[in-house]
Amino acid sequence: MIDLHTHSTFSDGSDTPEALAAKAHDLGLSALALTDHDTTASHDEMAASCAHYGIELVPGVEVSLRDNEFPMQRGGETVPRNVHVLAYFLPLDADHPLQKELASLRHDRDVRNLELVAVLQEKGFELLTLDYLTQISGNVHSVGRPHFARAMFELHPEIVGERTDERWNGIFIDWLGNTGRAYIPKTSMPIERFVDAAKGSGTVFSIAHPLVNYVDGFSPNVIEATMPRVMASLRERGFRGIEAYYGGTNAPTRSLMVKLTRDAGMIPTGGSDYHGHYKEDVSLGIGRVGDLRVPDEILTELKAAR
C-alpha cells in the first residue's frame, strides 16, 4: 500500500516529515509522496526519515493552477477554474525552470496571504495578523488556509463559534473557499506554463482530487458526463495521471473514477490528502472513510511514465 498525496509542516500539514514517515512505517506503507504546496523544501528531511524507516520516497509537490479550458461561474461571471495539480519525480535543483515557477507561486501565495489578512481584519477579525499565522505555521512562506482557519477559531470564536468538525469544514465554505466572504483568487499561472517548464525532466503530472476541481456534485451520472472530456483534455496537455484513488471519496466513486481513468489511457494515481490534525477526519494511507488502498503497482506505472 502506498500514499501519493500528503502534507507536512513545510506547508499546511501538522506533522513534521519525521513524524509523517514514522506513521507511514507503523501503517506498513511501502512508499510515500510528500506533496507540500508550492515547495520541495521538505524533501531532504523527508528523504532522511524515509530512509531510516525503509520507505520509498517519491519527490512530489502540489500546486494551484488555472485551467482556462474549463471556466466556471462565480458571482454571475465566467472566470478561469482554479485546480490543484500533483507533480511527481520533479527536479530539485533550484535553478531548474520548474523550481523557478514554484518560487513564483510561493511569492504569489505570500502576497495573497497579506491580502487575506487585510480582508479578514476588515470583516471583524481584528486580532488576526501575519505574525500570529507565522507562529502557527512555523514559517511565513508555509502559511495556508488551515492556518487561517485555526487562527479564526482561536482568536475570534465570537464570530465563527467554538471549533467542531462541522464548523471547521464550514469555515472553508463560508469564509475561505471560492464562494466565501473572504475569498482571495489564487495564482493566475495556467496549467500549460507549469507543465511546459518541466519538459525533459521526467516529471509526471496528475490532477489532484479531480471531482473537487471539476464536478458539481459527486453523482455517477454527473461524473460520467463530465470527467471523460476533462481527462482527454488533460492528457493532451501533458498529464499522465488522474487521482482516482482519492482519500475523500467512497469506494464506489473511486471504482468509477479508476474505470474512467483507465478508459482515458491514463494512470489512476491516489492518496489520502493527509494534513494531520488540520483534517482530523482524514487518516494517512486509508483516507476519510478508512478503506482507501492505493495499489503498489500504481507507483510502478508512474515510474515507467517518466
URHU-V823297 format. One record per residue. N is the residue number from 1. SS is DSSP state (A for helix, B for strand, O for the rest). PHI is phi in degrees with one decimal (NA if undefined). Layout:
# URHU-V823297
N|SS|PHI ; N|SS|PHI
This chain:
# URHU-V823297
1|O|NA ; 2|B|-131.3 ; 3|B|-140.1 ; 4|B|-108.8 ; 5|B|-154.0 ; 6|B|-141.1 ; 7|O|-135.4 ; 8|O|-124.9 ; 9|O|-66.4 ; 10|O|-77.3 ; 11|O|-136.2 ; 12|O|-116.0 ; 13|O|-102.5 ; 14|O|-97.0 ; 15|O|-97.1 ; 16|O|-68.8 ; 17|A|-54.8 ; 18|A|-64.0 ; 19|A|-65.1 ; 20|A|-64.8 ; 21|A|-64.8 ; 22|A|-62.8 ; 23|A|-65.3 ; 24|A|-61.6 ; 25|A|-63.5 ; 26|A|-63.2 ; 27|A|-81.8 ; 28|O|82.9 ; 29|O|-70.3 ; 30|O|-90.3 ; 31|B|-149.9 ; 32|B|-146.8 ; 33|B|-114.5 ; 34|B|-94.1 ; 35|O|-116.3 ; 36|O|-64.9 ; 37|B|-71.2 ; 38|O|66.0 ; 39|O|-150.0 ; 40|O|-114.4 ; 41|O|-61.8 ; 42|O|-80.4 ; 43|A|-63.1 ; 44|A|-62.3 ; 45|A|-65.0 ; 46|A|-69.2 ; 47|A|-62.0 ; 48|A|-64.1 ; 49|A|-68.4 ; 50|A|-66.9 ; 51|A|-61.7 ; 52|A|-61.2 ; 53|A|-97.1 ; 54|O|72.4 ; 55|O|-109.3 ; 56|B|-76.1 ; 57|B|-102.9 ; 58|B|-102.2 ; 59|B|-59.6 ; 60|B|-152.4 ; 61|B|-158.6 ; 62|B|-120.2 ; 63|B|-133.4 ; 64|B|-99.6 ; 65|B|-134.0 ; 66|B|-97.3 ; 67|B|-108.9 ; 68|B|-75.5 ; 69|B|-75.6 ; 70|B|-131.1 ; 71|B|-64.2 ; 72|B|-133.4 ; 73|B|-97.1 ; 74|B|-146.4 ; 75|O|61.1 ; 76|O|81.7 ; 77|B|-127.4 ; 78|B|-89.4 ; 79|B|-131.8 ; 80|B|-61.0 ; 81|B|-87.8 ; 82|B|-89.5 ; 83|B|-130.6 ; 84|B|-103.0 ; 85|B|-123.6 ; 86|B|-102.7 ; 87|B|-121.2 ; 88|B|-113.7 ; 89|O|60.3 ; 90|O|-76.4 ; 91|O|-67.7 ; 92|O|-103.5 ; 93|O|-65.8 ; 94|O|-60.5 ; 95|O|-88.4 ; 96|O|-70.0 ; 97|A|-53.7 ; 98|A|-68.0 ; 99|A|-67.0 ; 100|A|-67.7 ; 101|A|-68.2 ; 102|A|-62.9 ; 103|A|-61.9 ; 104|A|-64.1 ; 105|A|-65.9 ; 106|A|-65.1 ; 107|A|-62.4 ; 108|A|-58.5 ; 109|A|-62.9 ; 110|A|-60.6 ; 111|A|-65.2 ; 112|A|-63.4 ; 113|A|-64.0 ; 114|A|-62.4 ; 115|A|-65.3 ; 116|A|-67.7 ; 117|A|-57.7 ; 118|A|-63.3 ; 119|A|-64.0 ; 120|A|-65.4 ; 121|A|-60.8 ; 122|A|-64.0 ; 123|O|-96.3 ; 124|O|109.9 ; 125|O|-89.9 ; 126|O|-68.3 ; 127|O|-85.3 ; 128|O|-80.3 ; 129|O|-130.8 ; 130|A|-64.0 ; 131|A|-61.5 ; 132|A|-65.0 ; 133|A|-62.9 ; 134|A|-66.3 ; 135|A|-62.6 ; 136|A|-70.2 ; 137|A|-82.4 ; 138|O|90.5 ; 139|O|-158.0 ; 140|A|-59.4 ; 141|A|-82.8 ; 142|A|-104.5 ; 143|O|-63.3 ; 144|O|-137.1 ; 145|A|-59.5 ; 146|A|-60.2 ; 147|A|-69.5 ; 148|A|-61.3 ; 149|A|-61.1 ; 150|A|-60.1 ; 151|A|-64.5 ; 152|A|-62.7 ; 153|A|-70.3 ; 154|A|-70.5 ; 155|A|-96.0 ; 156|O|-138.2 ; 157|A|-65.4 ; 158|A|-67.4 ; 159|A|-98.2 ; 160|A|-104.6 ; 161|O|86.7 ; 162|O|-74.5 ; 163|O|-68.7 ; 164|O|-132.1 ; 165|A|-58.7 ; 166|A|-65.9 ; 167|A|-70.7 ; 168|A|-60.6 ; 169|A|-66.5 ; 170|A|-67.2 ; 171|A|-66.7 ; 172|A|-76.4 ; 173|A|-82.5 ; 174|A|-78.3 ; 175|A|-121.0 ; 176|A|-102.7 ; 177|O|-78.6 ; 178|O|-72.7 ; 179|O|-114.7 ; 180|O|-82.0 ; 181|O|-70.3 ; 182|O|-120.8 ; 183|O|-65.1 ; 184|O|-115.7 ; 185|O|-55.2 ; 186|O|-84.0 ; 187|O|-50.9 ; 188|O|-98.4 ; 189|O|-70.0 ; 190|B|-76.9 ; 191|A|-51.5 ; 192|A|-59.7 ; 193|A|-65.9 ; 194|A|-69.6 ; 195|A|-64.0 ; 196|A|-61.7 ; 197|A|-66.6 ; 198|O|-96.4 ; 199|O|-55.6 ; 200|O|81.8 ; 201|O|-97.5 ; 202|O|82.6 ; 203|O|-70.6 ; 204|B|-113.7 ; 205|B|-104.7 ; 206|B|-137.1 ; 207|B|-84.4 ; 208|O|-78.1 ; 209|O|22.6 ; 210|A|-60.1 ; 211|A|-70.3 ; 212|A|-63.9 ; 213|A|-74.5 ; 214|A|-121.1 ; 215|O|-118.5 ; 216|O|-94.4 ; 217|O|94.0 ; 218|O|-106.1 ; 219|O|-70.2 ; 220|A|-55.0 ; 221|A|-63.3 ; 222|A|-66.7 ; 223|A|-61.1 ; 224|A|-67.7 ; 225|A|-81.7 ; 226|A|-105.0 ; 227|A|-70.9 ; 228|A|-57.1 ; 229|A|-67.6 ; 230|A|-64.0 ; 231|A|-60.7 ; 232|A|-61.4 ; 233|A|-65.7 ; 234|A|-64.0 ; 235|A|-62.4 ; 236|A|-62.3 ; 237|O|-97.8 ; 238|O|105.3 ; 239|O|-85.0 ; 240|O|-109.5 ; 241|B|-128.1 ; 242|B|-131.6 ; 243|B|-75.5 ; 244|B|-76.9 ; 245|B|-87.2 ; 246|B|-97.5 ; 247|O|-66.6 ; 248|O|-95.8 ; 249|O|-115.7 ; 250|O|-87.1 ; 251|A|-61.2 ; 252|A|-61.2 ; 253|A|-66.3 ; 254|A|-62.3 ; 255|A|-61.3 ; 256|A|-64.0 ; 257|A|-66.6 ; 258|A|-62.8 ; 259|A|-61.2 ; 260|A|-64.3 ; 261|A|-65.9 ; 262|A|-63.4 ; 263|A|-61.3 ; 264|O|-83.3 ; 265|O|73.9 ; 266|O|-121.4 ; 267|B|-96.7 ; 268|B|-79.9 ; 269|B|-77.2 ; 270|B|-167.6 ; 271|B|-175.0 ; 272|O|-80.4 ; 273|O|63.3 ; 274|B|-76.3 ; 275|O|-125.1 ; 276|A|69.0 ; 277|A|-74.9 ; 278|A|-74.3 ; 279|A|-132.6 ; 280|O|-65.7 ; 281|O|-88.8 ; 282|O|-115.1 ; 283|B|-102.5 ; 284|O|-57.2 ; 285|O|80.7 ; 286|O|-113.0 ; 287|B|73.5 ; 288|O|-77.6 ; 289|O|-79.2 ; 290|O|100.5 ; 291|O|-116.4 ; 292|O|-68.8 ; 293|O|-141.4 ; 294|B|-88.9 ; 295|O|-63.7 ; 296|O|-58.5 ; 297|A|-67.8 ; 298|A|-62.0 ; 299|A|-65.5 ; 300|A|-61.3 ; 301|A|-65.8 ; 302|A|-63.7 ; 303|A|-62.5 ; 304|A|-68.6 ; 305|O|-84.8 ; 306|O|-66.7
